[in-house]
C-alpha cells in the first residue's frame, strides 16, 4: 500500500464531502500518528476527517506469496464546547452521517477500482478487506471532540525482492551451518 495515495484518497474525500469541505485555507483534514495527534489538531476546523498512519504486517500463508496487511482508520470528529450531553449526542449524530457517507464512498470506489486500467488513488481501494470495516464511537478525545472511528484493512501484494544496489558492497549475510 502506498501511504501517499492513501493520504491523497482521503484528503480528496474530505474536500469533496459537503459536510467537511476541506480546503488549503480551511483545514478539515490531517494525517496523524497517535504520538503527534494532539499537536496536529491545534489548527484544524470541525468537523474534521483525520487519517491515522497505517500499521503493516506481512503474511505469506506458506505460499511464498507475500502480502501486506495494512490497518488504518479515519476519525471523523466534531468539537463540543461545554460538556453537555445534548451537544454530545448532536455531534455524534452529525459525525455518524459523515462516517456513513465515507463508508458508502469507500465501498463504491472499491467496486470501481476493479475496472481495468485504474491508476488513480482510488485503485488502492481494490485491496480493501470489506470484512475488516468497523465503526466505533470516540470521545471525548482531543480536548472535547466526539465522533466516529472508521477502521479498515488493506490486504495487497508486497514486493520484497532484494535490491542489491540498496546495500553496501560486501555486507551480505554469510551463513556457516554446522551439525
Rosetta constraint file for C-alpha pairs under 8 A:
AtomPair CA 1 CA 6 HARMONIC 7.79 0.50
AtomPair CA 1 CA 68 HARMONIC 7.57 0.50
AtomPair CA 1 CA 70 HARMONIC 7.34 0.50
AtomPair CA 1 CA 124 HARMONIC 6.92 0.50
AtomPair CA 1 CA 154 HARMONIC 7.54 0.50
AtomPair CA 1 CA 156 HARMONIC 7.04 0.50
AtomPair CA 1 CA 158 HARMONIC 7.97 0.50
AtomPair CA 2 CA 6 HARMONIC 6.32 0.50
AtomPair CA 2 CA 124 HARMONIC 7.81 0.50
AtomPair CA 3 CA 7 HARMONIC 6.09 0.50
AtomPair CA 3 CA 53 HARMONIC 7.79 0.50
AtomPair CA 3 CA 54 HARMONIC 7.80 0.50
AtomPair CA 4 CA 8 HARMONIC 6.10 0.50
AtomPair CA 5 CA 9 HARMONIC 5.94 0.50
AtomPair CA 5 CA 121 HARMONIC 5.02 0.50
AtomPair CA 5 CA 124 HARMONIC 7.44 0.50
AtomPair CA 6 CA 10 HARMONIC 6.43 0.50
AtomPair CA 6 CA 121 HARMONIC 6.84 0.50
AtomPair CA 6 CA 124 HARMONIC 7.37 0.50
AtomPair CA 7 CA 11 HARMONIC 6.00 0.50
AtomPair CA 7 CA 31 HARMONIC 7.06 0.50
AtomPair CA 7 CA 51 HARMONIC 7.26 0.50
AtomPair CA 8 CA 12 HARMONIC 6.06 0.50
AtomPair CA 8 CA 121 HARMONIC 6.77 0.50
AtomPair CA 9 CA 13 HARMONIC 6.31 0.50
AtomPair CA 9 CA 121 HARMONIC 5.52 0.50
AtomPair CA 9 CA 122 HARMONIC 6.44 0.50
AtomPair CA 10 CA 14 HARMONIC 6.09 0.50
AtomPair CA 10 CA 51 HARMONIC 7.28 0.50
AtomPair CA 11 CA 15 HARMONIC 6.11 0.50
AtomPair CA 11 CA 22 HARMONIC 7.70 0.50
AtomPair CA 11 CA 29 HARMONIC 6.33 0.50
AtomPair CA 11 CA 30 HARMONIC 7.94 0.50
AtomPair CA 12 CA 16 HARMONIC 6.03 0.50
AtomPair CA 13 CA 17 HARMONIC 5.95 0.50
AtomPair CA 13 CA 102 HARMONIC 7.65 0.50
AtomPair CA 14 CA 20 HARMONIC 5.77 0.50
AtomPair CA 14 CA 21 HARMONIC 6.07 0.50
AtomPair CA 14 CA 22 HARMONIC 5.48 0.50
AtomPair CA 14 CA 28 HARMONIC 7.14 0.50
AtomPair CA 14 CA 29 HARMONIC 6.39 0.50
AtomPair CA 14 CA 49 HARMONIC 6.37 0.50
AtomPair CA 15 CA 20 HARMONIC 6.82 0.50
AtomPair CA 15 CA 21 HARMONIC 4.68 0.50
AtomPair CA 15 CA 22 HARMONIC 4.32 0.50
AtomPair CA 15 CA 23 HARMONIC 6.32 0.50
AtomPair CA 16 CA 20 HARMONIC 7.75 0.50
AtomPair CA 16 CA 21 HARMONIC 6.04 0.50
AtomPair CA 16 CA 22 HARMONIC 7.63 0.50
AtomPair CA 17 CA 21 HARMONIC 5.67 0.50
AtomPair CA 19 CA 47 HARMONIC 7.44 0.50
AtomPair CA 19 CA 98 HARMONIC 7.08 0.50
AtomPair CA 20 CA 28 HARMONIC 6.42 0.50
AtomPair CA 20 CA 46 HARMONIC 7.53 0.50
AtomPair CA 20 CA 47 HARMONIC 5.86 0.50
AtomPair CA 20 CA 48 HARMONIC 6.56 0.50
AtomPair CA 20 CA 49 HARMONIC 7.59 0.50
AtomPair CA 21 CA 28 HARMONIC 7.14 0.50
AtomPair CA 22 CA 26 HARMONIC 6.01 0.50
AtomPair CA 22 CA 27 HARMONIC 5.47 0.50
AtomPair CA 22 CA 28 HARMONIC 4.71 0.50
AtomPair CA 22 CA 29 HARMONIC 6.23 0.50
AtomPair CA 23 CA 27 HARMONIC 5.72 0.50
AtomPair CA 23 CA 28 HARMONIC 7.27 0.50
AtomPair CA 26 CA 44 HARMONIC 7.71 0.50
AtomPair CA 26 CA 45 HARMONIC 6.71 0.50
AtomPair CA 27 CA 43 HARMONIC 7.42 0.50
AtomPair CA 27 CA 44 HARMONIC 5.28 0.50
AtomPair CA 27 CA 45 HARMONIC 5.76 0.50
AtomPair CA 28 CA 44 HARMONIC 5.65 0.50
AtomPair CA 28 CA 45 HARMONIC 5.09 0.50
AtomPair CA 28 CA 46 HARMONIC 6.16 0.50
AtomPair CA 28 CA 47 HARMONIC 6.63 0.50
AtomPair CA 28 CA 48 HARMONIC 4.54 0.50
AtomPair CA 28 CA 49 HARMONIC 6.21 0.50
AtomPair CA 29 CA 44 HARMONIC 7.32 0.50
AtomPair CA 29 CA 48 HARMONIC 5.74 0.50
AtomPair CA 29 CA 49 HARMONIC 4.96 0.50
AtomPair CA 29 CA 50 HARMONIC 5.62 0.50
AtomPair CA 29 CA 51 HARMONIC 7.73 0.50
AtomPair CA 30 CA 40 HARMONIC 7.31 0.50
AtomPair CA 30 CA 41 HARMONIC 7.86 0.50
AtomPair CA 30 CA 44 HARMONIC 7.92 0.50
AtomPair CA 30 CA 49 HARMONIC 6.83 0.50
AtomPair CA 30 CA 50 HARMONIC 4.98 0.50
AtomPair CA 30 CA 51 HARMONIC 6.24 0.50
AtomPair CA 31 CA 50 HARMONIC 5.72 0.50
AtomPair CA 31 CA 51 HARMONIC 4.59 0.50
AtomPair CA 31 CA 52 HARMONIC 5.86 0.50
AtomPair CA 31 CA 53 HARMONIC 6.58 0.50
AtomPair CA 32 CA 36 HARMONIC 6.29 0.50
AtomPair CA 32 CA 37 HARMONIC 5.60 0.50
AtomPair CA 32 CA 40 HARMONIC 6.98 0.50
AtomPair CA 32 CA 50 HARMONIC 6.95 0.50
AtomPair CA 32 CA 51 HARMONIC 6.18 0.50
AtomPair CA 32 CA 52 HARMONIC 5.15 0.50
AtomPair CA 32 CA 53 HARMONIC 5.89 0.50
AtomPair CA 33 CA 37 HARMONIC 5.99 0.50
AtomPair CA 33 CA 52 HARMONIC 5.62 0.50
AtomPair CA 33 CA 53 HARMONIC 5.44 0.50
AtomPair CA 34 CA 52 HARMONIC 7.55 0.50
AtomPair CA 36 CA 40 HARMONIC 6.11 0.50
AtomPair CA 37 CA 41 HARMONIC 6.30 0.50
AtomPair CA 37 CA 142 HARMONIC 7.83 0.50
AtomPair CA 38 CA 42 HARMONIC 7.13 0.50
AtomPair CA 38 CA 142 HARMONIC 6.22 0.50
AtomPair CA 40 CA 44 HARMONIC 7.80 0.50
AtomPair CA 41 CA 142 HARMONIC 7.43 0.50
AtomPair CA 44 CA 48 HARMONIC 7.16 0.50
AtomPair CA 46 CA 77 HARMONIC 7.01 0.50
AtomPair CA 46 CA 78 HARMONIC 5.24 0.50
AtomPair CA 46 CA 79 HARMONIC 6.50 0.50
AtomPair CA 47 CA 76 HARMONIC 6.87 0.50
AtomPair CA 47 CA 77 HARMONIC 5.58 0.50
AtomPair CA 47 CA 78 HARMONIC 4.59 0.50
AtomPair CA 47 CA 79 HARMONIC 7.42 0.50
AtomPair CA 47 CA 95 HARMONIC 7.43 0.50
AtomPair CA 48 CA 75 HARMONIC 7.82 0.50
AtomPair CA 48 CA 76 HARMONIC 5.59 0.50
AtomPair CA 48 CA 77 HARMONIC 5.41 0.50
AtomPair CA 48 CA 78 HARMONIC 6.51 0.50
AtomPair CA 49 CA 74 HARMONIC 6.48 0.50
AtomPair CA 49 CA 75 HARMONIC 5.69 0.50
AtomPair CA 49 CA 76 HARMONIC 4.63 0.50
AtomPair CA 49 CA 77 HARMONIC 6.76 0.50
AtomPair CA 50 CA 74 HARMONIC 5.39 0.50
AtomPair CA 50 CA 75 HARMONIC 4.99 0.50
AtomPair CA 50 CA 76 HARMONIC 6.40 0.50
AtomPair CA 51 CA 72 HARMONIC 7.68 0.50
AtomPair CA 51 CA 73 HARMONIC 6.10 0.50
AtomPair CA 51 CA 74 HARMONIC 4.50 0.50
AtomPair CA 51 CA 75 HARMONIC 6.50 0.50
AtomPair CA 52 CA 72 HARMONIC 5.79 0.50
AtomPair CA 52 CA 73 HARMONIC 5.45 0.50
AtomPair CA 52 CA 74 HARMONIC 6.07 0.50
AtomPair CA 52 CA 75 HARMONIC 7.74 0.50
AtomPair CA 53 CA 72 HARMONIC 6.36 0.50
AtomPair CA 53 CA 73 HARMONIC 7.98 0.50
AtomPair CA 54 CA 70 HARMONIC 5.97 0.50
AtomPair CA 54 CA 71 HARMONIC 5.30 0.50
AtomPair CA 54 CA 72 HARMONIC 4.38 0.50
AtomPair CA 54 CA 73 HARMONIC 7.59 0.50
AtomPair CA 55 CA 70 HARMONIC 5.48 0.50
AtomPair CA 55 CA 71 HARMONIC 5.27 0.50
AtomPair CA 55 CA 72 HARMONIC 6.55 0.50
AtomPair CA 56 CA 68 HARMONIC 6.39 0.50
AtomPair CA 56 CA 69 HARMONIC 5.58 0.50
AtomPair CA 56 CA 70 HARMONIC 4.30 0.50
AtomPair CA 56 CA 71 HARMONIC 6.35 0.50
AtomPair CA 57 CA 68 HARMONIC 5.85 0.50
AtomPair CA 57 CA 69 HARMONIC 5.36 0.50
AtomPair CA 57 CA 70 HARMONIC 6.53 0.50
AtomPair CA 58 CA 66 HARMONIC 6.71 0.50
AtomPair CA 58 CA 67 HARMONIC 5.73 0.50
AtomPair CA 58 CA 68 HARMONIC 4.74 0.50
AtomPair CA 58 CA 69 HARMONIC 6.09 0.50
AtomPair CA 59 CA 66 HARMONIC 5.77 0.50
AtomPair CA 59 CA 67 HARMONIC 5.22 0.50
AtomPair CA 59 CA 68 HARMONIC 6.37 0.50
AtomPair CA 59 CA 69 HARMONIC 7.21 0.50
AtomPair CA 60 CA 64 HARMONIC 5.68 0.50
AtomPair CA 60 CA 65 HARMONIC 5.31 0.50
AtomPair CA 60 CA 66 HARMONIC 4.49 0.50
AtomPair CA 60 CA 67 HARMONIC 6.03 0.50
AtomPair CA 61 CA 65 HARMONIC 7.53 0.50
AtomPair CA 61 CA 66 HARMONIC 7.99 0.50
AtomPair CA 65 CA 157 HARMONIC 7.55 0.50
AtomPair CA 66 CA 157 HARMONIC 6.21 0.50
AtomPair CA 66 CA 158 HARMONIC 5.74 0.50
AtomPair CA 66 CA 159 HARMONIC 7.27 0.50
AtomPair CA 66 CA 160 HARMONIC 7.83 0.50
AtomPair CA 67 CA 155 HARMONIC 6.55 0.50
AtomPair CA 67 CA 156 HARMONIC 5.44 0.50
AtomPair CA 67 CA 157 HARMONIC 4.37 0.50
AtomPair CA 67 CA 158 HARMONIC 5.08 0.50
AtomPair CA 68 CA 154 HARMONIC 7.69 0.50
AtomPair CA 68 CA 155 HARMONIC 5.74 0.50
AtomPair CA 68 CA 156 HARMONIC 5.54 0.50
AtomPair CA 68 CA 157 HARMONIC 6.04 0.50
AtomPair CA 68 CA 158 HARMONIC 5.58 0.50
AtomPair CA 69 CA 153 HARMONIC 6.56 0.50
AtomPair CA 69 CA 154 HARMONIC 5.59 0.50
AtomPair CA 69 CA 155 HARMONIC 4.54 0.50
AtomPair CA 69 CA 156 HARMONIC 6.73 0.50
AtomPair CA 70 CA 153 HARMONIC 5.36 0.50
AtomPair CA 70 CA 154 HARMONIC 5.11 0.50
AtomPair CA 70 CA 155 HARMONIC 6.55 0.50
AtomPair CA 71 CA 151 HARMONIC 7.50 0.50
AtomPair CA 71 CA 152 HARMONIC 5.95 0.50
AtomPair CA 71 CA 153 HARMONIC 4.42 0.50
AtomPair CA 71 CA 154 HARMONIC 6.63 0.50
AtomPair CA 72 CA 151 HARMONIC 6.00 0.50
AtomPair CA 72 CA 152 HARMONIC 5.71 0.50
AtomPair CA 72 CA 153 HARMONIC 6.26 0.50
AtomPair CA 73 CA 149 HARMONIC 6.47 0.50
AtomPair CA 73 CA 150 HARMONIC 5.31 0.50
AtomPair CA 73 CA 151 HARMONIC 4.19 0.50
AtomPair CA 73 CA 152 HARMONIC 5.86 0.50
AtomPair CA 74 CA 149 HARMONIC 5.76 0.50
AtomPair CA 74 CA 150 HARMONIC 5.28 0.50
AtomPair CA 74 CA 151 HARMONIC 6.65 0.50
AtomPair CA 75 CA 147 HARMONIC 7.26 0.50
AtomPair CA 75 CA 148 HARMONIC 5.72 0.50
AtomPair CA 75 CA 149 HARMONIC 4.31 0.50
AtomPair CA 75 CA 150 HARMONIC 6.24 0.50
AtomPair CA 76 CA 95 HARMONIC 6.08 0.50
AtomPair CA 76 CA 98 HARMONIC 7.36 0.50
AtomPair CA 76 CA 99 HARMONIC 6.63 0.50
AtomPair CA 76 CA 147 HARMONIC 5.58 0.50
AtomPair CA 76 CA 148 HARMONIC 5.36 0.50
AtomPair CA 76 CA 149 HARMONIC 6.38 0.50
AtomPair CA 77 CA 91 HARMONIC 7.88 0.50
AtomPair CA 77 CA 95 HARMONIC 6.31 0.50
AtomPair CA 77 CA 145 HARMONIC 5.90 0.50
AtomPair CA 77 CA 146 HARMONIC 5.28 0.50
AtomPair CA 77 CA 147 HARMONIC 4.30 0.50
AtomPair CA 77 CA 148 HARMONIC 6.51 0.50
AtomPair CA 78 CA 91 HARMONIC 5.98 0.50
AtomPair CA 78 CA 95 HARMONIC 7.00 0.50
AtomPair CA 78 CA 145 HARMONIC 5.29 0.50
AtomPair CA 78 CA 146 HARMONIC 5.57 0.50
AtomPair CA 78 CA 147 HARMONIC 6.23 0.50
AtomPair CA 79 CA 91 HARMONIC 7.68 0.50
AtomPair CA 79 CA 143 HARMONIC 7.94 0.50
AtomPair CA 79 CA 144 HARMONIC 5.70 0.50
AtomPair CA 79 CA 145 HARMONIC 4.15 0.50
AtomPair CA 79 CA 146 HARMONIC 6.43 0.50
AtomPair CA 80 CA 84 HARMONIC 7.94 0.50
AtomPair CA 80 CA 87 HARMONIC 6.50 0.50
AtomPair CA 80 CA 88 HARMONIC 6.49 0.50
AtomPair CA 80 CA 91 HARMONIC 7.14 0.50
AtomPair CA 80 CA 144 HARMONIC 5.61 0.50
AtomPair CA 80 CA 145 HARMONIC 5.78 0.50
AtomPair CA 80 CA 146 HARMONIC 7.12 0.50
AtomPair CA 81 CA 144 HARMONIC 6.96 0.50
AtomPair CA 83 CA 87 HARMONIC 7.49 0.50
AtomPair CA 83 CA 88 HARMONIC 7.29 0.50
AtomPair CA 83 CA 144 HARMONIC 7.40 0.50
AtomPair CA 84 CA 88 HARMONIC 6.27 0.50
AtomPair CA 85 CA 89 HARMONIC 6.28 0.50
AtomPair CA 86 CA 90 HARMONIC 6.33 0.50
AtomPair CA 87 CA 91 HARMONIC 6.16 0.50
AtomPair CA 88 CA 92 HARMONIC 6.15 0.50
AtomPair CA 88 CA 146 HARMONIC 6.77 0.50
AtomPair CA 89 CA 93 HARMONIC 6.10 0.50
AtomPair CA 90 CA 94 HARMONIC 6.13 0.50
AtomPair CA 91 CA 95 HARMONIC 6.04 0.50
AtomPair CA 91 CA 146 HARMONIC 6.36 0.50
AtomPair CA 91 CA 147 HARMONIC 6.57 0.50
AtomPair CA 92 CA 96 HARMONIC 5.86 0.50
AtomPair CA 92 CA 137 HARMONIC 7.78 0.50
AtomPair CA 92 CA 146 HARMONIC 6.27 0.50
AtomPair CA 92 CA 147 HARMONIC 5.06 0.50
AtomPair CA 92 CA 148 HARMONIC 7.35 0.50
AtomPair CA 93 CA 97 HARMONIC 6.48 0.50
AtomPair CA 94 CA 98 HARMONIC 6.75 0.50
AtomPair CA 95 CA 99 HARMONIC 6.06 0.50
AtomPair CA 95 CA 147 HARMONIC 5.38 0.50
AtomPair CA 95 CA 148 HARMONIC 6.56 0.50
AtomPair CA 96 CA 100 HARMONIC 6.07 0.50
AtomPair CA 96 CA 147 HARMONIC 6.96 0.50
AtomPair CA 96 CA 148 HARMONIC 6.48 0.50
AtomPair CA 97 CA 101 HARMONIC 6.25 0.50
AtomPair CA 98 CA 102 HARMONIC 6.23 0.50
AtomPair CA 99 CA 103 HARMONIC 6.26 0.50
AtomPair CA 99 CA 148 HARMONIC 6.74 0.50
AtomPair CA 99 CA 150 HARMONIC 7.05 0.50
AtomPair CA 100 CA 104 HARMONIC 6.19 0.50
AtomPair CA 101 CA 105 HARMONIC 6.18 0.50
AtomPair CA 102 CA 106 HARMONIC 6.05 0.50
AtomPair CA 103 CA 107 HARMONIC 6.17 0.50
AtomPair CA 104 CA 108 HARMONIC 6.04 0.50
AtomPair CA 105 CA 109 HARMONIC 5.96 0.50
AtomPair CA 106 CA 110 HARMONIC 6.07 0.50
AtomPair CA 106 CA 125 HARMONIC 7.20 0.50
AtomPair CA 107 CA 111 HARMONIC 6.54 0.50
AtomPair CA 107 CA 130 HARMONIC 7.93 0.50
AtomPair CA 108 CA 112 HARMONIC 6.51 0.50
AtomPair CA 109 CA 113 HARMONIC 5.88 0.50
AtomPair CA 109 CA 122 HARMONIC 6.20 0.50
AtomPair CA 109 CA 125 HARMONIC 6.71 0.50
AtomPair CA 109 CA 126 HARMONIC 7.92 0.50
AtomPair CA 110 CA 114 HARMONIC 6.84 0.50
AtomPair CA 110 CA 122 HARMONIC 7.48 0.50
AtomPair CA 110 CA 123 HARMONIC 7.73 0.50
AtomPair CA 110 CA 125 HARMONIC 5.15 0.50
AtomPair CA 110 CA 126 HARMONIC 4.93 0.50
AtomPair CA 110 CA 127 HARMONIC 7.98 0.50
AtomPair CA 110 CA 128 HARMONIC 7.19 0.50
AtomPair CA 111 CA 115 HARMONIC 7.69 0.50
AtomPair CA 111 CA 126 HARMONIC 7.37 0.50
AtomPair CA 113 CA 118 HARMONIC 6.28 0.50
AtomPair CA 113 CA 122 HARMONIC 6.12 0.50
AtomPair CA 113 CA 123 HARMONIC 4.76 0.50
AtomPair CA 113 CA 124 HARMONIC 7.50 0.50
AtomPair CA 113 CA 125 HARMONIC 6.47 0.50
AtomPair CA 113 CA 126 HARMONIC 5.23 0.50
AtomPair CA 114 CA 118 HARMONIC 7.75 0.50
AtomPair CA 114 CA 123 HARMONIC 7.54 0.50
AtomPair CA 114 CA 126 HARMONIC 6.04 0.50
AtomPair CA 118 CA 122 HARMONIC 7.75 0.50
AtomPair CA 118 CA 123 HARMONIC 5.75 0.50
AtomPair CA 119 CA 123 HARMONIC 5.81 0.50
AtomPair CA 121 CA 125 HARMONIC 7.83 0.50
AtomPair CA 122 CA 126 HARMONIC 7.72 0.50
AtomPair CA 124 CA 128 HARMONIC 7.67 0.50
AtomPair CA 125 CA 154 HARMONIC 7.62 0.50
AtomPair CA 127 CA 154 HARMONIC 5.14 0.50
AtomPair CA 127 CA 155 HARMONIC 5.33 0.50
AtomPair CA 127 CA 156 HARMONIC 5.40 0.50
AtomPair CA 128 CA 152 HARMONIC 7.38 0.50
AtomPair CA 128 CA 153 HARMONIC 5.97 0.50
AtomPair CA 128 CA 154 HARMONIC 4.38 0.50
AtomPair CA 128 CA 155 HARMONIC 6.39 0.50
AtomPair CA 129 CA 133 HARMONIC 7.32 0.50
AtomPair CA 129 CA 152 HARMONIC 7.13 0.50
AtomPair CA 129 CA 153 HARMONIC 5.62 0.50
AtomPair CA 129 CA 154 HARMONIC 5.60 0.50
AtomPair CA 129 CA 155 HARMONIC 6.41 0.50
AtomPair CA 130 CA 152 HARMONIC 7.64 0.50
AtomPair CA 130 CA 153 HARMONIC 7.99 0.50
AtomPair CA 132 CA 151 HARMONIC 7.30 0.50
AtomPair CA 132 CA 152 HARMONIC 5.22 0.50
AtomPair CA 132 CA 153 HARMONIC 5.79 0.50
AtomPair CA 133 CA 150 HARMONIC 6.89 0.50
AtomPair CA 133 CA 151 HARMONIC 5.48 0.50
AtomPair CA 133 CA 152 HARMONIC 4.55 0.50
AtomPair CA 133 CA 153 HARMONIC 7.24 0.50
AtomPair CA 134 CA 149 HARMONIC 7.99 0.50
AtomPair CA 134 CA 150 HARMONIC 5.75 0.50
AtomPair CA 134 CA 151 HARMONIC 5.09 0.50
AtomPair CA 134 CA 152 HARMONIC 6.65 0.50
AtomPair CA 135 CA 148 HARMONIC 6.57 0.50
AtomPair CA 135 CA 149 HARMONIC 5.69 0.50
AtomPair CA 135 CA 150 HARMONIC 4.61 0.50
AtomPair CA 135 CA 151 HARMONIC 6.33 0.50
AtomPair CA 136 CA 148 HARMONIC 5.59 0.50
AtomPair CA 136 CA 149 HARMONIC 5.17 0.50
AtomPair CA 136 CA 150 HARMONIC 6.58 0.50
AtomPair CA 136 CA 151 HARMONIC 7.95 0.50
AtomPair CA 137 CA 146 HARMONIC 7.72 0.50
AtomPair CA 137 CA 147 HARMONIC 5.81 0.50
AtomPair CA 137 CA 148 HARMONIC 4.36 0.50
AtomPair CA 137 CA 149 HARMONIC 6.11 0.50
AtomPair CA 138 CA 146 HARMONIC 5.66 0.50
AtomPair CA 138 CA 147 HARMONIC 5.32 0.50
AtomPair CA 138 CA 148 HARMONIC 5.37 0.50
AtomPair CA 138 CA 149 HARMONIC 6.49 0.50
AtomPair CA 139 CA 144 HARMONIC 7.27 0.50
AtomPair CA 139 CA 145 HARMONIC 5.92 0.50
AtomPair CA 139 CA 146 HARMONIC 4.34 0.50
AtomPair CA 139 CA 147 HARMONIC 6.49 0.50
AtomPair CA 140 CA 144 HARMONIC 5.16 0.50
AtomPair CA 140 CA 145 HARMONIC 5.33 0.50
AtomPair CA 140 CA 146 HARMONIC 5.47 0.50
AtomPair CA 141 CA 145 HARMONIC 5.12 0.50
AtomPair CA 141 CA 146 HARMONIC 6.55 0.50
AtomPair CA 163 CA 167 HARMONIC 7.73 0.50
AtomPair CA 167 CA 171 HARMONIC 7.08 0.50
